[in-house]
Amino acid sequence: MKRFKFIKSLFCIFAVVIVAFLGAIITTEPVIARPGGGHGYHGGGGGHSSGHSHSGSHSSSHHSYSGGGSSYSSSDNMSFEDLICMFILFVIGSIVYGIYSLGERIFGGSRKKVNVISNPSKKVLQSIQSKTDKAVKRLQQKDPNFSLPIFLDFATVLYTKFYSYSGTKDIKTLSPFFTSLKTKQDRTYHEIVIGNLSVFNINVEKERIVLTIDSNLTSVNKNNKASLRLEMQERWDFTRKKGSLSPEPQGFGVLRCPNCGGSADFTEAGVCPHCGSTITFDFGQWYVANRLVVHQEQTSTDDMLSYAEEYGTDLPTIFSSDLSLMSKEFASNNPNLQSYSNFAEQIVKPCFLDIYKFWNDNEWDKARFLVSERQWQVMNFYIEDYKKLGYFNRVTSPKISKMQVVKYTVDKNYESITVRIFASCCDFVEDSHGKCLAGNKRVPRSFSEYWTFVSRKGVNRKKHDSHVCPSCGAPADKIGQGGICGYCGSKITDGNFSWILFNITQDEEYKG
């Protein structure tokens, strides 16, 4: 038996060497690109490679959320020497495997059974989502101001700030939102991308919401500057003082003081600089009572020129169980659109094409009022990252093959509608001289993503026009920081004047 274990170990060592060598030759590590997360998102916690915010959010998802695509590079070709090496390694591997098999027959031993856990079926996901929707409605009966889009935006901003501030003195400024702020002091984090954020559980009586957060982030060791790309799935447990009421919504993308509504730039002691109040849990805001890392994997972060394999495009579409029942309410709230199909054609399609055009032309500023402030910041990070390297991510000839409205929700203040988009584009990276460094200028990549749009309820929305401010109608050439129109002074990234792209979720991450 000892000899068998030795042979088995020897085989494993050879196998690892072979796989590592072949991996170095024929694959590269993924990176996020393309609006919404792009061609390299690794689904957090799933153990598989996938193609936002991430938005993006890529998904979104900043590499917020993403599509994927086959790992190929138009600029690299396998040499004859590489093929010879691969052949030699194949022969060695065959010999070692033969020794392993012989040893197994001679010395005995048994193969371990591997339990394969499949993803929940479409029917199961719909059932879970139906229960979640009912729980949200029960919570809204107690707290009419509660809005799920507002809460998810709050959680997204808090998650991003938590990791952005981890390992720095700024982490203490988040003290009013956490019962504990223990972080690794020897590490900092950046390139934070939330691939998906969904409700795991709602306890209405205890006013407790547990979220599952799938994310990608880069961890940097302060001592040796070594960096690792982490794929993580976490559970964040939010709670608040029982009987609290949500304040009237004041927009997206900013943590706010629960007392005065000002931006939450708290001191280390939790004092609001605007109203002077020391914020404690008694103020009734949601805070994180517990954090649990459910799953974590590591990948390297060597370059910006890699493409991950598409995953999820062939998965069945997940429709909300009450989608057809909500169609009349949608028509009532949107007299200019009347139907889901009109929404897809008149809002989603032109928005998609405009966003891809602005991304491809490296004019991301022009997309500011088409997306939420958080989503814009997430994707702008990638633009700046490419600029530093002198690269440009091009997404040419975008085409939509199919759109499916999958969910529509409405609360006291906001409407939210999610559409699955099936599309393709030529996705590649080039340098300042137009040389293709990765991807392919001629072969389109097919993908699908779930795009969620949000708008203030009751807004008299004008027809989609990316060239004018949706508030005053002036040219959209003076949209400043924070999404403020330079002509009328309106903040136009909160959905108060038109539909905005709130979130992008990858098809393999969407759960309803």
N, C-alpha and C positions, 0 to 999 in steps of 0.2 A: 504493500500500500504506500509506503514512504517513497519507493522508486516511482510509482505511478504519479504521486503528487509532484515529485521533482520534474518528471517529463511534462506534466500538465503546466507547471509554472514556466518551464522553458518555452513551451509553445506559446503561452500568453505573452511572454516577453518579446518573442519574435513577431507575434501578431501585432503588438502595439507599435513596434518599430516600423513594420511594413505599412500599417495604416497611417502612421504619422508622416512617413516619407511620401506616400501617395497623396496624402492630404496636402502636403506642401507643394506638390507639383500641380495638382488639378483643381484645387479649391482655394478660395480666399475668404477672409473674414468679412462679415456683412457690415454695412453701415446704412444708416437711414438717409433717404433722400426722397425726392418727389413730394409734391404737396400732400400733406396728410400722413407722412411717415415714410413713404417711398419704397425703394426697392430692397431694403435690407433689414426690416424689422424682425426680431426674433421674439416670438410669442412668449411673454413672461410666464414662467411656471409650467409651460406645456411640454417642454422638452423637445420641441420640434422647431424647425426653421420656418419662418414665414416671411412674407414679403414686406406716420401721421402723422402723428397731430399732428404720428404721431409729436399729431398732433397733436398727423398728427395729431389722438389725438392725438399724423402724426401727428390719435392718435393718436400725432398728433400725434406728439405725439407725436420737448420739441421734437426730435425726430418723433413727433407725436405718434403716429400710427402708420401702418404701412402696407403696401403690397409687396410683392417679391418678384421673383423671376429666376430663370435658370442662371446658375453661376457660370458666366462666360465673360470673356474680355476680348474685344476685337483687336487689341493691340498685342496680345500674347499668343504665341504658337508653341506647341510642344516640340522640342528638338528630337533628333534621332537618338542622341545620347540618353535622353529621358526615357524613350521607348525601350532602349536596351536595358536600362536600370530597372524599369518596371517588369520586364520579362524575367530578368535574373531574380528579382525579389519574388515574383510569382512562383518560379521553380523552387526557391528556398522555402517559401511558404507551403507549397505542396508537399515537399519532403518532410518538413516539421509536422504538418498535419497528419501525414502517414505514420510518423513515429508515434504521435499522440494517439491515433486510432488503434495502432498495434498494442501500445501500452495499456490502453483501456480494455482491450479484449483479453490481454494476458493477465493483468493484475486486478481486473475488476473495476469497480467504481460505477457510479450512476450519474446520470445527467440531472441537474437540478431543473425542476419545472418552473417556468416563468409565468406568472400571472399577468395577463395583459388586461389593463383597465381601459375600456373604450370611453370615448366622450359621450355625454348624455345625449339621448336621441332628441330629435326636434320636438316630439310630443312632450317629453319630460321637461325640456326647456320652456315650452309654452305654458305648461302647468305651473312651473315655478314662478314664471313671470306674472301669471294671472294672480297668484297668491300675493306677490309683491305689490301689484297694482291695487289690490283690495286693501292691503295694509296701509298703503300711502293714502288712500281715500279715507280710511278710518282715522289716520293721523290728522288729516286736513279737517275732519269734523271737529276735532278738539282744537286745532290750530289752523284757522282758515287762511292765514298768510303763508303757511308752509308751501314752498314750491320746490319740487324735486330738481329741476334744472339749476335753481339758485344754490341748493344744498350741494349738488355734485360739483358745481363750479367752485364753491367754497372749499370742498374737500380736495379738489385738484390743486388749487392754489396753495393750500396748507401743506399738502404732500410735497409739492415742488419746493416750497420755502424750507420745509424741514430738512430735506436733503441738501439743498443749496447752502444752508447755514450750518449743517453738521460739521463738526471739527473746527468751527470758528466761534468767536465771541458773540456773533449775532444770534446764535441759537437761543440765547436767553430771552430775546425779545418776543419769542413765541410762547413764553411761559403761560399766558392766560388761556392757551388752547390745549395744553397737555397736563396730565397729572404727573407725568414723569418725562424728563428730557435727557435721558441717558443716551449718549452717542459716542461713537469711536473717535477719540481725540486725535488719533494718529492718521486719520483718513479724511479726505474731502471728496465731494461728489459733484459731478457736472454732467452735461448731456443727458438730462433727466427727461425721459419720455414715458408717458402713461399710455400704454397700448389699449387698455380697457379699464373701466371703473364701473362696477355694477353692485346693486344692492344684494347682499347675502341674506340679511335677516332684519326684520323690523319688529320690535317689541313695543307696541303702542302704549301699553299700560306703564311700562318703565321708561318710555320715551328714549329708546335706545335703537340706534341704527348701526348695523355692521356692514361695511363695504369690503368687497374683494377688489384689490388693485393689482393689475398686471402692468409691470413697468420694465423699462430698460434704463440703466444708468451706469456711468463710468465712475469707478472708485479709484482714487489716486492715493498712494501711500506717501505721506509727507516726508518720510525719511529717505527713501531711495527713488522717489518720483515714479515708481512702477505703477502702471495703470491696468485695470481689468474692467472688462465690460460685464455687467451683471444683468442676468434675466431674473426678475423677482416676481413672486406672487405673495402679497401680504393681505392680512385682514386687519382693518382698522375699526375699532369699536368706538363709535361716537355716542355720547350721552349728554343730557342737560338737566337742569333743575326741573323737576316735575311741575307741570302746570304753566311752563313758560310759553310765551307767544312769540312767533317770529316777527321781526320788524318788517315794515313795508320794504319791498325790494328796492335797492338803490344802485343796481347795476351789477355787472360781472367783473371778474378778474382782480378784485381787490379785497383783502381782509379788512374788515371794518370794526371799529370800536362799537360794542353793543350798547353803549350809553349815548354817544353823540353821533355815531354814524361816520366819523372821520376815518381816514385810512389808519390801519392798526400798526403804526410805527411805535410800538410800546417800548418803554425803557426796560432795563433788566429787572426792575422791580414791578413791572406790569402796569406802569402808569401811562395813561394816554396823554400824548403831548398836546392834544387839542382841547380836551375838557378837564384835564388834571385828575381824572378819576383813576383809582387803583382798581383794575379789573380783576375780579375773582369769579369763581364758578357760580356764585349767587346771582350774577347778572343775567343768567339764563341762556348764554350762547352755547352752541354745541362745542364740545371739547373731546379730545381723544383720551379715553380711559384705558385703552389697551392696544398694543400693536403686536401682531404675530406674523413672523415670516413663515409662510406655508411652504415655499419652494424657492430655491436659488440655484442658478447655474452660472458658470463663468465662461467667457470667451475672451479672446484678445482684441486689442484695438489698434491694429497696426497701420491701417491706411484708410483712405476715403474713396477707394476705387474698387469696391467689391459689391457683388450682387448676391443676395440670398435667393433660395428657391421659392417660387410662389407656393403658397399653401392656403387652402380654404376656398378657392374660387369655385370648386365643384361641390362644395357643401350645400345642402338644401337651405333655401331661404327660410328664416324664422319670422313668421307673421304674428302680430299680437292677436290674441283670441277675440278681442272686441273691435278689431279694425273696421269691419263692415258696419257695426252698430254705431260707431263714432262718425261715420261719413256724413250724416245729416247735420251733426253739430259742427263739423268742419265747414260744410257749405254755409251754415248760418253765420259762422264767425268770419268767413272769407267770401263775401258776396261777389268779389271780383274774380274769384277762381272757381268756386262752386264744387269742384271735384278734385280727387287725389291726382288724377291723370293730368289735369290742367296745372296743378302745382308742380308736378315733375317737369312738364314741358316749359312752363313759363318762369319758374324760379330756379329749379335745380339745374337744368341743362345749361342755361346761360351763365349761371354762377360757376359751375364746373369748368366751362370753357374759358371764362375770364380768369379764374384762379390759375389754371394751367398756362394761360398766355402770360400773365404777370410773372409767374415763376420762371418760365422758360426765357423770358426777355430780361430777367434779373431786375424787374421793377416791382418788387414785392410791396413797396409802400402803397402802390395803387390798389392793393387788395385789402387794405386796412379795414375799410368799412363793410367789406363783404363777410368778414369772419369776426368772431369774438376776439377781444383784446388778448386773452390768454392764448388762443389758437394762433393768432398772428405772431406773438412773441416766440412761441414754440418753433414755428417754421422759420422765422427770421434768424434764429440761432444758426440754422443750417446754411442759410444764405451767407452769413458772416463767416462761418467756418470755411466754406468753399472759397470765399474771397481771400482769406488769409493765405491759402495755398495756391491762389491764382487759377482755381478751377471753376467750371460752370456746369451745373447739372441741367441738361436740356431735356425737355419733354415735348417732343414735336408730334404733330399729327394726332392729337388726342381725339378719340372717337368713342361715343357712348353707344353700346349695342342694345342695352336694356336697362330700364329703371323700374324698381318695384317699391311702392310705398308699403312699409311694413308695420308702422306704428304711429298713432296719433294720440296725444294726451293734452289735456287742458286743465288748468287750475284757476284760481281767482285772478292771477296776474299774467300768466304766460301760457302760450301754446307751444307745443313741441311736436315735430314730425320727423320721422326717420325714413330714409330712402336707401335701398340697396342699389348701388350703381355698378353695372358691368361695363367695363371700358378697356381700352387699349391705347398705347402710345409708344413711340420710339423713345426709349429712356437711356441716356448715355451721359458720360462725363467727358468734357474736353478742356484743353488748356486755353490760354489767351490767344494762341495762334490757330485755334480751331482743330487741333489734333485730337482725335478720339482716344481717350485713355482707358475707358472701360464702357461696357454696354455695347449697344449696336445702333448705328444711325439709320439702318434700313429695316431691321426686323422688329416689328411691334411686340410689346409685352402685354399680355392680357391679364387683367386683375379685376377684383371686385372689392368694394368697401361699403360700409354703412355710414352715410352722412346724416347727421342730425342737425336740423334747423330749428331755431327758436325765435319767437317774436312776442312782443308785448300784446296781450289780449286786447281786442277792441281797436287796434291801430288801423287807421285808414291807409293801408299800404298802397304805395304807388307801384307802377310796373317796374320790373327790374331794369336798371340802367346803371352800369358801372362807371359812367362818365359824369354823373351829377350827384350832389349831396342829396340823400333821401329825405332830408329835413327841409332845406330851403330851395333846392333845385339848382344851386350855383354849381359851377364846374368843380369836380372833385380833385382839384389840384392843390388844395391847401388843407389837407387832413394832417394835423399835427400829432405830437405824442399824446397817447391816451385816446386817440380816435376822435379828437375835437375838430369840428369844421372851422376853418379860418374865417369863414364869411358870417355864419350865424351863431357860432359858439356852442352848437349842440354836440353832445357826445353821441356819436352815431354807431357805436359798436355794442350797444346794449339791447338791440332789437326793439327800441322804442319807435322807430320809424319804418323799419322794413325787416324782412326775414334775414337773419344772419346765420352763417355756418358756425354752429356751436361746438361740434365735436366730430371727429372721424375715427371710426373703429374698424379694425381689420376683420375680415370675414371669419377668420378662425377664432377671434376673440369675442365676437358678438354673441350675447346670450339672451337677447330680447329686451 
